Amino acid sequence: MRTRYLLWTSSLLAALCGGCGGGDGGGIPVTLNLGADVRTPSQINLSWTPHPGPVSGYQVQRNGAPAFPTLLQGTIVSDFNLEPDTQYCYIVVAMAFPFGPMGQSNQVCVRTSTTAQWRLETIDAATAVWQGSLGIDAANGLHVSYRRSDGVAYATNTSGQWAGTLIDGTAGASGDTSIAMGTTGAVHVSYKHSSSGALKHATNASGSWVISTIDAIGFGSSIKVDSANRIHVSYRASAASGGFLAHAVNVSGSWTREFVAGWGGSAIHTALAIDATGAAHIAYADGSGICAVGYTTNASGTWVGTVLTTNSQQCRAAIVLDALGRAHVVYMQGFDLMYATNASGAWVTMSVDRLDWIGFPDVSIAMDLSGALHVSYHDHNADLKYATNCSGSWVRSYIDARGSVGAGNAVRVDGNGAVHITYFDASNAKLKHATDR
């Protein structure tokens, strides 16, 4: 029996190698009809008709080698983690134990789509990085806060080249950061101190970095500066502090904190925007596993809010305000990138993009001077994707699809209309910057 099994294995390998290398299947009859659909720059969807007889499974061959480590039981599969603008040739072989290959498909060759022709560059590759936040100053200089393996760091390209510094080497390697530009050009960063749990504020307003504590416990923060140069921070406070979703304002050097009663009882992520009157608008994810995404504002003098969805598996949201102070919110919900706005006076929600399966949580939104929206997000293949409605309808494109990219993305538009996105390249442990100019 062992000799018979070894002979069958040798015959199977020989048949497969012959079929993949020469494309004629080595005498295996063509019994399957294979089709291929290029879905993204890193994904091709395959489907084929079943073999007319009983099979143990199907072996998918990609460019002469097995595409998957085991036999497939169905007749539909997605091949992903591919290279953009690259040709891939497929043959599917029907296998029946102990007989070996019983039939095969036609060979199909397709080329993955290209990414948008944006300029990509590395901001920091000296150490592992994560969770960037992007700000732009009045002279269109870029400023990024981010978490590194050795703490919270900051980088800027105002000198013409990216230059970085470590802000807090005791902050630890985990947790978000958020950055905002003051009216005088000072940089403000909020972040959680990993070991103590304290919510921290760092600024270079004095010419060097000064760190202070906003709250003894706080995370999921977002920071903004209003037209009067007051610093606002939204965050999740601890129950021991007396509340959950919180808003802190720095007036004359001291922090005044308030808890947003009735909203965000177990918020894990917040996104903050400030309108022309200095009122705060907060989008937040509330829950664990499956989250609610909500919105609340104190524009009327008291906090008033609404729940946008109770079914966001990714627990993230981003917000921007238009010139009239109306909110525009994006978040991931299952397979969809969702957009919600109260610009008409009532909340309207729509899908901007439908993915093949559940995407990653990181999303960001910005508005240009014309009022057009720009969204960066992290799709189901760990690719960086971008959507804009500047043409009047939503248009989507891929910015980077080489490896695992797109986490911690942040999008902003400068005064010249150039779009900038910062993001993490997990495959190469780099913080990157992409721009359409």
C-alpha positions as a LaTeX table, in Angstrom:
\begin{tabular}{lrrr}
\hline
Residue & $x$ (\AA) & $y$ (\AA) & $z$ (\AA) \\
\hline
Met1 & 0.00 & 0.00 & 0.00 \\
Arg2 & 2.84 & 2.40 & 0.88 \\
Thr3 & 4.54 & 1.66 & $-2.48$ \\
Arg4 & 1.27 & 2.30 & $-4.32$ \\
Tyr5 & 0.82 & 5.64 & $-2.46$ \\
Leu6 & 4.35 & 6.77 & $-3.32$ \\
Leu7 & 3.82 & 5.87 & $-6.98$ \\
Trp8 & 0.54 & 7.82 & $-7.02$ \\
Thr9 & 2.22 & 10.83 & $-5.38$ \\
Ser10 & 5.05 & 10.79 & $-7.94$ \\
Ser11 & 2.57 & 10.55 & $-10.81$ \\
Leu12 & 0.49 & 13.39 & $-9.35$ \\
Leu13 & 3.48 & 15.71 & $-8.99$ \\
Ala14 & 4.69 & 14.89 & $-12.47$ \\
Ala15 & 1.27 & 15.58 & $-13.95$ \\
Leu16 & 0.93 & 18.86 & $-12.10$ \\
Cys17 & 4.37 & 20.09 & $-13.02$ \\
Gly18 & 3.80 & 19.16 & $-16.65$ \\
Gly19 & 0.45 & 20.90 & $-16.72$ \\
Cys20 & 1.69 & 24.07 & $-15.04$ \\
Gly21 & 4.91 & 24.46 & $-16.91$ \\
Gly22 & 3.74 & 23.76 & $-20.43$ \\
Gly23 & 0.11 & 24.78 & $-20.13$ \\
Asp24 & $-1.07$ & 21.57 & $-21.91$ \\
Gly25 & $-1.77$ & 19.70 & $-18.65$ \\
Gly26 & 0.53 & 16.80 & $-19.53$ \\
Gly27 & $-2.39$ & 14.88 & $-21.06$ \\
Ile28 & $-4.95$ & 15.75 & $-18.35$ \\
Pro29 & $-8.32$ & 16.38 & $-20.04$ \\
Val30 & $-9.80$ & 19.87 & $-19.90$ \\
Thr31 & $-13.03$ & 19.43 & $-17.92$ \\
Leu32 & $-13.30$ & 22.77 & $-16.11$ \\
Asn33 & $-14.07$ & 26.23 & $-17.44$ \\
Leu34 & $-12.01$ & 28.80 & $-15.49$ \\
Gly35 & $-12.66$ & 32.54 & $-15.33$ \\
Ala36 & $-10.71$ & 35.27 & $-13.54$ \\
Asp37 & $-11.80$ & 38.72 & $-12.40$ \\
Val38 & $-9.27$ & 41.36 & $-11.35$ \\
Arg39 & $-10.81$ & 42.85 & $-8.22$ \\
Thr40 & $-8.03$ & 45.11 & $-6.87$ \\
Pro41 & $-4.30$ & 45.71 & $-7.42$ \\
Ser42 & $-3.66$ & 42.86 & $-4.96$ \\
Gln43 & $-6.65$ & 40.54 & $-5.49$ \\
Ile44 & $-7.93$ & 38.30 & $-8.29$ \\
Asn45 & $-11.22$ & 36.39 & $-7.95$ \\
Leu46 & $-11.35$ & 32.96 & $-9.60$ \\
Ser47 & $-14.37$ & 30.77 & $-10.41$ \\
Trp48 & $-14.69$ & 27.57 & $-12.40$ \\
Thr49 & $-17.26$ & 24.99 & $-13.39$ \\
Pro50 & $-17.15$ & 21.78 & $-11.33$ \\
His51 & $-15.55$ & 18.60 & $-12.62$ \\
Pro52 & $-18.30$ & 16.25 & $-13.90$ \\
Gly53 & $-17.15$ & 13.37 & $-11.68$ \\
Pro54 & $-16.41$ & 13.04 & $-7.94$ \\
Val55 & $-13.33$ & 14.90 & $-6.68$ \\
Ser56 & $-11.37$ & 15.24 & $-3.44$ \\
Gly57 & $-10.81$ & 18.91 & $-4.17$ \\
Tyr58 & $-9.21$ & 21.39 & $-6.53$ \\
Gln59 & $-5.61$ & 22.50 & $-6.75$ \\
Val60 & $-5.17$ & 26.09 & $-7.95$ \\
Gln61 & $-1.92$ & 26.69 & $-9.78$ \\
Arg62 & $-0.56$ & 30.25 & $-10.05$ \\
Asn63 & 2.35 & 30.86 & $-12.43$ \\
Gly64 & 3.34 & 27.21 & $-12.27$ \\
Ala65 & 3.16 & 26.68 & $-8.50$ \\
Pro66 & 0.39 & 25.94 & $-6.00$ \\
Ala67 & $-1.39$ & 29.14 & $-4.99$ \\
Phe68 & $-2.79$ & 27.60 & $-1.80$ \\
Pro69 & $-1.31$ & 25.00 & 0.57 \\
Thr70 & $-4.36$ & 22.70 & 0.52 \\
Leu71 & $-6.99$ & 21.50 & $-1.90$ \\
Leu72 & $-10.05$ & 23.73 & $-2.24$ \\
Gln73 & $-13.52$ & 22.26 & $-1.83$ \\
Gly74 & $-15.53$ & 24.93 & $-3.64$ \\
Thr75 & $-15.35$ & 26.43 & $-7.11$ \\
Ile76 & $-14.83$ & 30.08 & $-6.09$ \\
Val77 & $-11.76$ & 31.58 & $-4.44$ \\
Ser78 & $-10.05$ & 34.95 & $-4.01$ \\
Asp79 & $-6.30$ & 35.06 & $-4.50$ \\
Phe80 & $-4.90$ & 38.04 & $-2.65$ \\
Asn81 & $-1.64$ & 39.59 & $-1.37$ \\
Leu82 & $-0.61$ & 39.92 & $-5.00$ \\
Glu83 & 1.58 & 42.58 & $-6.60$ \\
Pro84 & $-0.01$ & 45.49 & $-8.51$ \\
Asp85 & 0.36 & 45.68 & $-12.30$ \\
Thr86 & 1.62 & 42.09 & $-12.51$ \\
Gln87 & 0.51 & 39.20 & $-14.75$ \\
Tyr88 & $-0.68$ & 35.99 & $-13.12$ \\
Cys89 & $-1.59$ & 32.79 & $-14.99$ \\
Tyr90 & $-3.92$ & 30.20 & $-13.45$ \\
Ile91 & $-4.86$ & 26.57 & $-14.05$ \\
Val92 & $-7.20$ & 24.61 & $-11.77$ \\
Val93 & $-6.73$ & 20.83 & $-11.48$ \\
Ala94 & $-9.50$ & 18.48 & $-10.25$ \\
Met95 & $-8.06$ & 15.87 & $-7.85$ \\
Ala96 & $-9.55$ & 12.54 & $-6.80$ \\
Phe97 & $-7.78$ & 10.36 & $-4.22$ \\
Pro98 & $-6.21$ & 7.91 & $-4.83$ \\
Phe99 & $-6.29$ & 8.34 & $-8.61$ \\
Gly100 & $-4.69$ & 11.79 & $-8.90$ \\
Pro101 & $-5.59$ & 14.50 & $-11.42$ \\
Met102 & $-8.89$ & 13.77 & $-13.14$ \\
Gly103 & $-9.27$ & 16.96 & $-15.15$ \\
Gln104 & $-8.08$ & 20.50 & $-15.42$ \\
Ser105 & $-9.21$ & 23.93 & $-16.56$ \\
Asn106 & $-8.15$ & 26.14 & $-19.38$ \\
Gln107 & $-5.29$ & 28.48 & $-18.52$ \\
Val108 & $-6.30$ & 32.08 & $-17.80$ \\
Cys109 & $-3.77$ & 34.93 & $-17.60$ \\
Val110 & $-4.73$ & 38.33 & $-16.19$ \\
Arg111 & $-2.88$ & 41.39 & $-14.94$ \\
Thr112 & $-3.66$ & 43.06 & $-11.62$ \\
Ser113 & $-4.71$ & 46.68 & $-11.78$ \\
Thr114 & $-2.36$ & 49.55 & $-11.03$ \\
Thr115 & $-2.39$ & 51.90 & $-8.08$ \\
Ala116 & $-2.92$ & 55.63 & $-8.51$ \\
Gln117 & 0.19 & 57.49 & $-9.61$ \\
Trp118 & 0.77 & 59.26 & $-6.31$ \\
Arg119 & 4.20 & 60.08 & $-4.97$ \\
Leu120 & 5.15 & 57.83 & $-2.05$ \\
Glu121 & 7.94 & 58.50 & 0.41 \\
Thr122 & 9.18 & 57.23 & 3.77 \\
Ile123 & 8.88 & 59.44 & 6.83 \\
Asp124 & 10.47 & 57.12 & 9.40 \\
Ala125 & 12.05 & 53.70 & 8.98 \\
Ala126 & 14.47 & 53.78 & 11.92 \\
Thr127 & 12.22 & 51.77 & 14.22 \\
Ala128 & 8.80 & 50.14 & 14.20 \\
Val129 & 6.08 & 52.78 & 13.92 \\
Trp130 & 2.31 & 52.88 & 14.32 \\
Gln131 & $-0.76$ & 55.11 & 14.40 \\
Gly132 & 0.14 & 58.40 & 12.76 \\
Ser133 & $-1.83$ & 61.66 & 12.84 \\
Leu134 & $-1.34$ & 64.44 & 10.29 \\
Gly135 & $-1.54$ & 68.23 & 10.52 \\
Ile136 & $-0.76$ & 70.99 & 8.00 \\
Asp137 & 0.42 & 74.49 & 8.91 \\
Ala138 & $-0.41$ & 77.78 & 7.20 \\
Ala139 & 2.65 & 77.47 & 4.93 \\
Asn140 & 1.57 & 73.94 & 3.85 \\
Gly141 & 4.23 & 72.23 & 5.93 \\
Leu142 & 3.33 & 68.74 & 7.10 \\
His143 & 3.47 & 67.65 & 10.74 \\
Val144 & 3.00 & 64.07 & 11.94 \\
Ser145 & 2.68 & 62.57 & 15.41 \\
Tyr146 & 3.01 & 58.82 & 15.74 \\
Arg147 & 3.80 & 55.97 & 18.08 \\
Arg148 & 7.14 & 54.22 & 17.80 \\
Ser149 & 8.52 & 51.22 & 19.64 \\
Asp150 & 10.48 & 53.67 & 21.82 \\
Gly151 & 7.61 & 56.10 & 22.55 \\
Val152 & 5.69 & 58.99 & 20.99 \\
Ala153 & 7.45 & 60.78 & 18.13 \\
Tyr154 & 6.99 & 63.77 & 15.83 \\
Ala155 & 8.18 & 64.45 & 12.27 \\
Thr156 & 7.90 & 67.40 & 9.90 \\
Asn157 & 9.01 & 68.24 & 6.35 \\
Thr158 & 9.12 & 72.02 & 6.87 \\
Ser159 & 12.87 & 72.05 & 6.14 \\
Gly160 & 12.30 & 70.35 & 2.77 \\
Gln161 & 13.15 & 66.91 & 4.13 \\
Trp162 & 11.50 & 64.75 & 6.75 \\
Ala163 & 13.10 & 65.18 & 10.17 \\
Gly164 & 11.86 & 63.50 & 13.32 \\
Thr165 & 12.31 & 63.61 & 17.05 \\
Leu166 & 11.20 & 61.58 & 20.05 \\
Ile167 & 8.71 & 63.54 & 22.15 \\
Asp168 & 8.20 & 61.12 & 25.06 \\
Gly169 & 10.49 & 58.12 & 25.43 \\
Thr170 & 8.57 & 56.89 & 28.48 \\
Ala171 & 5.15 & 56.73 & 26.76 \\
Gly172 & 5.44 & 53.14 & 25.55 \\
Ala173 & 4.76 & 51.52 & 22.19 \\
Ser174 & 0.97 & 51.20 & 22.17 \\
Gly175 & $-1.91$ & 53.62 & 21.72 \\
Asp176 & $-3.07$ & 56.33 & 19.35 \\
Thr177 & $-1.69$ & 59.82 & 18.98 \\
Ser178 & $-3.42$ & 62.94 & 17.67 \\
Ile179 & $-1.89$ & 66.17 & 16.36 \\
Ala180 & $-3.20$ & 69.71 & 15.82 \\
Met181 & $-1.69$ & 73.01 & 14.72 \\
Gly182 & $-2.13$ & 76.13 & 16.84 \\
Thr183 & $-2.95$ & 79.52 & 15.35 \\
Thr184 & 0.61 & 80.69 & 16.13 \\
Gly185 & 2.20 & 77.67 & 14.41 \\
Ala186 & 2.79 & 75.66 & 17.58 \\
Val187 & 2.26 & 71.89 & 17.44 \\
His188 & 0.01 & 70.11 & 19.94 \\
Val189 & $-0.09$ & 66.33 & 20.47 \\
Ser190 & $-2.37$ & 64.23 & 22.68 \\
Tyr191 & $-1.65$ & 60.61 & 23.58 \\
Lys192 & $-2.05$ & 57.97 & 26.25 \\
His193 & 0.94 & 57.10 & 28.45 \\
Ser194 & 1.03 & 53.31 & 28.17 \\
Ser195 & 2.26 & 52.45 & 31.65 \\
Ser196 & 0.36 & 54.98 & 33.77 \\
Gly197 & $-2.73$ & 55.26 & 31.56 \\
Ala198 & $-2.60$ & 59.07 & 31.83 \\
Leu199 & $-3.78$ & 61.24 & 28.97 \\
Lys200 & $-0.90$ & 63.54 & 28.03 \\
His201 & $-0.50$ & 66.76 & 26.08 \\
Ala202 & 2.79 & 67.75 & 24.45 \\
Thr203 & 3.52 & 71.06 & 22.74 \\
Asn204 & 6.53 & 72.87 & 21.30 \\
Ala205 & 4.93 & 76.30 & 21.76 \\
Ser206 & 7.86 & 77.40 & 23.94 \\
Gly207 & 10.46 & 76.25 & 21.39 \\
Ser208 & 11.04 & 72.89 & 23.05 \\
Trp209 & 8.68 & 70.05 & 23.86 \\
Val210 & 6.77 & 70.44 & 27.14 \\
Ile211 & 4.58 & 67.59 & 28.42 \\
Ser212 & 1.64 & 67.93 & 30.79 \\
Thr213 & $-1.18$ & 65.70 & 32.05 \\
Ile214 & $-4.75$ & 66.28 & 30.87 \\
Asp215 & $-6.37$ & 63.51 & 32.92 \\
Ala216 & $-5.12$ & 60.71 & 35.16 \\
Ile217 & $-6.73$ & 58.15 & 32.84 \\
Gly218 & $-7.68$ & 58.69 & 29.22 \\
Phe219 & $-7.38$ & 57.11 & 25.78 \\
Gly220 & $-8.77$ & 57.21 & 22.23 \\
Ser221 & $-8.06$ & 60.95 & 22.17 \\
Ser222 & $-8.42$ & 63.54 & 19.42 \\
Ile223 & $-7.01$ & 67.08 & 19.65 \\
Lys224 & $-7.96$ & 70.33 & 17.90 \\
Val225 & $-7.20$ & 74.05 & 18.34 \\
Asp226 & $-9.93$ & 76.67 & 17.85 \\
Ser227 & $-9.62$ & 80.15 & 16.33 \\
Ala228 & $-8.94$ & 81.63 & 19.79 \\
Asn229 & $-5.99$ & 79.22 & 20.16 \\
Arg230 & $-7.76$ & 77.20 & 22.86 \\
Ile231 & $-6.83$ & 73.52 & 22.88 \\
His232 & $-9.67$ & 70.96 & 22.84 \\
Val233 & $-9.31$ & 67.22 & 23.46 \\
Ser234 & $-11.98$ & 64.52 & 23.27 \\
Tyr235 & $-11.24$ & 61.16 & 24.88 \\
Arg236 & $-12.50$ & 58.22 & 26.89 \\
Ala237 & $-12.10$ & 58.85 & 30.63 \\
Ser238 & $-12.26$ & 56.22 & 33.34 \\
Ala239 & $-15.38$ & 55.43 & 35.34 \\
Ala240 & $-13.46$ & 56.36 & 38.46 \\
Ser241 & $-13.06$ & 59.88 & 37.08 \\
Gly242 & $-16.82$ & 60.26 & 37.04 \\
Gly243 & $-17.56$ & 59.76 & 33.34 \\
Phe244 & $-16.73$ & 58.11 & 30.08 \\
Leu245 & $-16.82$ & 60.26 & 26.94 \\
Ala246 & $-15.04$ & 63.46 & 27.93 \\
His247 & $-14.08$ & 66.87 & 26.53 \\
Ala248 & $-11.21$ & 68.93 & 27.93 \\
Val249 & $-10.31$ & 72.54 & 27.10 \\
Asn250 & $-7.08$ & 74.31 & 27.95 \\
Val251 & $-7.79$ & 77.92 & 28.89 \\
Ser252 & $-4.89$ & 80.09 & 30.09 \\
Gly253 & $-2.68$ & 77.06 & 30.70 \\
Ser254 & $-5.04$ & 74.93 & 32.80 \\
Trp255 & $-7.34$ & 72.11 & 31.72 \\
Thr256 & $-11.09$ & 72.22 & 32.31 \\
Arg257 & $-12.77$ & 68.83 & 31.87 \\
Glu258 & $-16.40$ & 67.90 & 31.36 \\
Phe259 & $-18.10$ & 64.55 & 30.88 \\
Val260 & $-20.57$ & 64.10 & 28.07 \\
Ala261 & $-23.50$ & 62.58 & 29.99 \\
Gly262 & $-25.67$ & 60.11 & 28.14 \\
Trp263 & $-23.33$ & 59.63 & 25.22 \\
Gly264 & $-20.40$ & 57.29 & 24.69 \\
Gly265 & $-20.84$ & 55.33 & 27.91 \\
Ser266 & $-18.12$ & 52.90 & 26.87 \\
Ala267 & $-16.43$ & 54.84 & 24.07 \\
Ile268 & $-13.12$ & 53.38 & 22.89 \\
His269 & $-12.28$ & 55.89 & 20.13 \\
Thr270 & $-13.12$ & 59.55 & 19.56 \\
Ala271 & $-12.73$ & 62.03 & 16.69 \\
Leu272 & $-13.06$ & 65.76 & 17.32 \\
Ala273 & $-13.88$ & 68.82 & 15.21 \\
Ile274 & $-14.33$ & 72.46 & 16.34 \\
Asp275 & $-16.62$ & 74.89 & 14.55 \\
Ala276 & $-16.15$ & 78.64 & 13.99 \\
Thr277 & $-17.86$ & 79.47 & 17.31 \\
Gly278 & $-15.54$ & 77.19 & 19.29 \\
Ala279 & $-18.19$ & 74.48 & 19.85 \\
Ala280 & $-17.04$ & 70.87 & 19.90 \\
His281 & $-18.37$ & 68.11 & 17.65 \\
Ile282 & $-17.38$ & 64.53 & 18.55 \\
Ala283 & $-17.77$ & 61.31 & 16.59 \\
Tyr284 & $-17.06$ & 58.22 & 18.63 \\
Ala285 & $-17.17$ & 54.42 & 18.65 \\
Asp286 & $-18.94$ & 52.98 & 21.66 \\
Gly287 & $-18.76$ & 49.35 & 22.72 \\
Ser288 & $-16.54$ & 46.32 & 22.24 \\
Gly289 & $-16.46$ & 43.94 & 19.29 \\
Ile290 & $-19.59$ & 45.32 & 17.64 \\
Cys291 & $-19.77$ & 49.06 & 18.29 \\
Ala292 & $-22.21$ & 51.89 & 17.99 \\
Val293 & $-20.94$ & 54.95 & 16.13 \\
Gly294 & $-22.35$ & 58.16 & 17.50 \\
Tyr295 & $-22.11$ & 61.92 & 17.20 \\
Thr296 & $-22.57$ & 64.60 & 19.85 \\
Thr297 & $-22.05$ & 68.37 & 20.04 \\
Asn298 & $-22.33$ & 71.18 & 22.59 \\
Ala299 & $-23.13$ & 73.78 & 19.91 \\
Ser300 & $-26.50$ & 74.52 & 21.57 \\
Gly301 & $-24.91$ & 74.98 & 25.01 \\
Thr302 & $-25.69$ & 71.43 & 26.16 \\
Trp303 & $-24.54$ & 68.15 & 24.74 \\
Val304 & $-26.95$ & 66.77 & 22.15 \\
Gly305 & $-26.25$ & 63.72 & 20.05 \\
Thr306 & $-27.44$ & 60.80 & 17.99 \\
Val307 & $-26.42$ & 57.23 & 17.24 \\
Leu308 & $-25.49$ & 56.74 & 13.58 \\
Thr309 & $-25.24$ & 52.94 & 13.69 \\
Thr310 & $-25.24$ & 50.13 & 16.24 \\
Asn311 & $-23.50$ & 47.68 & 13.93 \\
Ser312 & $-19.92$ & 48.80 & 13.34 \\
Gln313 & $-17.58$ & 45.85 & 13.84 \\
Gln314 & $-14.49$ & 48.02 & 13.43 \\
Cys315 & $-15.06$ & 50.61 & 16.19 \\
Arg316 & $-13.59$ & 53.70 & 14.55 \\
Ala317 & $-14.94$ & 56.97 & 13.15 \\
Ala318 & $-13.63$ & 60.22 & 11.67 \\
Ile319 & $-15.28$ & 63.64 & 11.40 \\
Val320 & $-14.88$ & 66.96 & 9.57 \\
Leu321 & $-17.06$ & 70.07 & 9.57 \\
Asp322 & $-17.99$ & 72.21 & 6.60 \\
Ala323 & $-18.00$ & 76.02 & 6.61 \\
Leu324 & $-21.49$ & 76.06 & 8.16 \\
Gly325 & $-20.51$ & 73.74 & 11.00 \\
Arg326 & $-22.37$ & 70.72 & 9.60 \\
Ala327 & $-20.86$ & 67.33 & 10.35 \\
His328 & $-19.49$ & 64.79 & 7.88 \\
Val329 & $-18.61$ & 61.42 & 9.45 \\
Val330 & $-17.07$ & 58.25 & 8.01 \\
Tyr331 & $-16.73$ & 54.80 & 9.54 \\
Met332 & $-16.48$ & 51.15 & 8.52 \\
Gln333 & $-19.55$ & 48.96 & 8.94 \\
Gly334 & $-19.15$ & 45.35 & 7.91 \\
Phe335 & $-18.21$ & 45.28 & 4.23 \\
Asp336 & $-18.94$ & 48.99 & 3.70 \\
Leu337 & $-17.22$ & 52.32 & 4.07 \\
Met338 & $-20.09$ & 54.47 & 5.34 \\
Tyr339 & $-20.59$ & 58.23 & 5.13 \\
Ala340 & $-23.10$ & 60.15 & 7.26 \\
Thr341 & $-23.93$ & 63.85 & 7.25 \\
Asn342 & $-26.48$ & 66.23 & 8.76 \\
Ala343 & $-25.86$ & 68.86 & 6.06 \\
Ser344 & $-29.52$ & 68.71 & 4.97 \\
Gly345 & $-30.77$ & 69.24 & 8.53 \\
Ala346 & $-31.39$ & 65.53 & 9.08 \\
Trp347 & $-28.88$ & 62.69 & 9.14 \\
Val348 & $-28.38$ & 60.93 & 5.81 \\
Thr349 & $-26.22$ & 57.82 & 5.54 \\
Met350 & $-24.81$ & 56.11 & 2.45 \\
Ser351 & $-22.22$ & 53.54 & 1.42 \\
Val352 & $-19.15$ & 55.01 & $-0.27$ \\
Asp353 & $-17.46$ & 51.69 & $-1.05$ \\
Arg354 & $-18.43$ & 48.03 & $-0.80$ \\
Leu355 & $-15.54$ & 45.67 & $-0.02$ \\
Asp356 & $-15.33$ & 41.92 & $-0.65$ \\
Trp357 & $-15.29$ & 41.22 & 3.06 \\
Ile358 & $-14.90$ & 43.06 & 6.36 \\
Gly359 & $-12.35$ & 45.87 & 6.10 \\
Phe360 & $-9.98$ & 47.26 & 8.69 \\
Pro361 & $-11.11$ & 50.02 & 11.07 \\
Asp362 & $-8.79$ & 52.92 & 10.25 \\
Val363 & $-10.49$ & 55.76 & 8.37 \\
Ser364 & $-9.85$ & 59.50 & 8.03 \\
Ile365 & $-11.69$ & 62.40 & 6.37 \\
Ala366 & $-10.77$ & 65.90 & 5.23 \\
Met367 & $-12.46$ & 68.72 & 3.32 \\
Asp368 & $-10.80$ & 71.01 & 0.79 \\
Leu369 & $-11.49$ & 74.71 & 0.27 \\
Ser370 & $-14.21$ & 73.96 & $-2.31$ \\
Gly371 & $-16.11$ & 71.75 & 0.15 \\
Ala372 & $-15.20$ & 68.45 & $-1.52$ \\
Leu373 & $-14.53$ & 65.50 & 0.78 \\
His374 & $-11.45$ & 63.27 & 0.81 \\
Val375 & $-11.40$ & 59.94 & 2.65 \\
Ser376 & $-8.54$ & 57.52 & 3.30 \\
Tyr377 & $-9.22$ & 54.01 & 4.53 \\
His378 & $-7.75$ & 50.55 & 5.02 \\
Asp379 & $-9.47$ & 47.91 & 2.88 \\
His380 & $-9.99$ & 44.16 & 3.40 \\
Asn381 & $-6.65$ & 43.28 & 1.75 \\
Ala382 & $-4.67$ & 45.61 & 4.04 \\
Asp383 & $-4.29$ & 48.08 & 1.15 \\
Leu384 & $-4.48$ & 51.87 & 1.37 \\
Lys385 & $-7.53$ & 53.20 & $-0.45$ \\
Tyr386 & $-8.83$ & 56.72 & $-1.14$ \\
Ala387 & $-12.24$ & 58.11 & $-2.08$ \\
Thr388 & $-13.34$ & 61.63 & $-3.02$ \\
Asn389 & $-16.57$ & 63.27 & $-4.16$ \\
Cys390 & $-14.87$ & 66.24 & $-5.82$ \\
Ser391 & $-16.44$ & 65.27 & $-9.17$ \\
Gly392 & $-19.94$ & 65.26 & $-7.66$ \\
Ser393 & $-20.04$ & 61.52 & $-7.01$ \\
Trp394 & $-17.75$ & 59.23 & $-5.05$ \\
Val395 & $-14.69$ & 58.01 & $-6.97$ \\
Arg396 & $-12.39$ & 55.42 & $-5.41$ \\
Ser397 & $-8.76$ & 54.49 & $-6.09$ \\
Tyr398 & $-5.91$ & 52.50 & $-4.57$ \\
Ile399 & $-2.89$ & 54.45 & $-3.36$ \\
Asp400 & $-0.61$ & 51.65 & $-2.10$ \\
Ala401 & $-1.19$ & 47.89 & $-2.38$ \\
Arg402 & 2.29 & 46.42 & $-1.94$ \\
Gly403 & 2.25 & 44.32 & 1.22 \\
Ser404 & 0.28 & 45.14 & 4.35 \\
Val405 & $-0.23$ & 48.91 & 4.19 \\
Gly406 & $-2.79$ & 51.50 & 5.23 \\
Ala407 & $-3.09$ & 51.17 & 9.00 \\
Gly408 & $-3.16$ & 54.37 & 11.04 \\
Asn409 & $-3.96$ & 56.44 & 7.95 \\
Ala410 & $-4.66$ & 60.17 & 8.11 \\
Val411 & $-5.71$ & 62.45 & 5.21 \\
Arg412 & $-5.44$ & 66.24 & 4.91 \\
Val413 & $-5.63$ & 68.75 & 2.05 \\
Asp414 & $-3.24$ & 71.69 & 1.96 \\
Gly415 & $-3.96$ & 75.26 & 0.88 \\
Asn416 & $-2.96$ & 74.50 & $-2.71$ \\
Gly417 & $-5.44$ & 71.62 & $-2.96$ \\
Ala418 & $-2.84$ & 68.86 & $-2.73$ \\
Val419 & $-4.02$ & 65.73 & $-0.92$ \\
His420 & $-1.69$ & 64.17 & 1.65 \\
Ile421 & $-2.05$ & 60.81 & 3.38 \\
Thr422 & 0.21 & 59.38 & 6.06 \\
Tyr423 & 0.01 & 55.67 & 6.89 \\
Phe424 & 1.85 & 52.66 & 8.29 \\
Asp425 & 3.57 & 50.10 & 6.05 \\
Ala426 & 3.47 & 47.01 & 8.30 \\
Ser427 & 5.37 & 44.83 & 5.81 \\
Asn428 & 8.42 & 47.09 & 6.03 \\
Ala429 & 7.81 & 48.75 & 9.45 \\
Lys430 & 7.79 & 52.24 & 7.90 \\
Leu431 & 5.73 & 55.37 & 8.36 \\
Lys432 & 4.93 & 56.68 & 4.86 \\
His433 & 3.52 & 59.74 & 3.14 \\
Ala434 & 1.54 & 59.75 & $-0.10$ \\
Thr435 & 0.53 & 62.81 & $-2.10$ \\
Asp436 & $-1.19$ & 63.43 & $-5.43$ \\
Arg437 & 1.17 & 66.32 & $-6.27$ \\
\hline
\end{tabular}
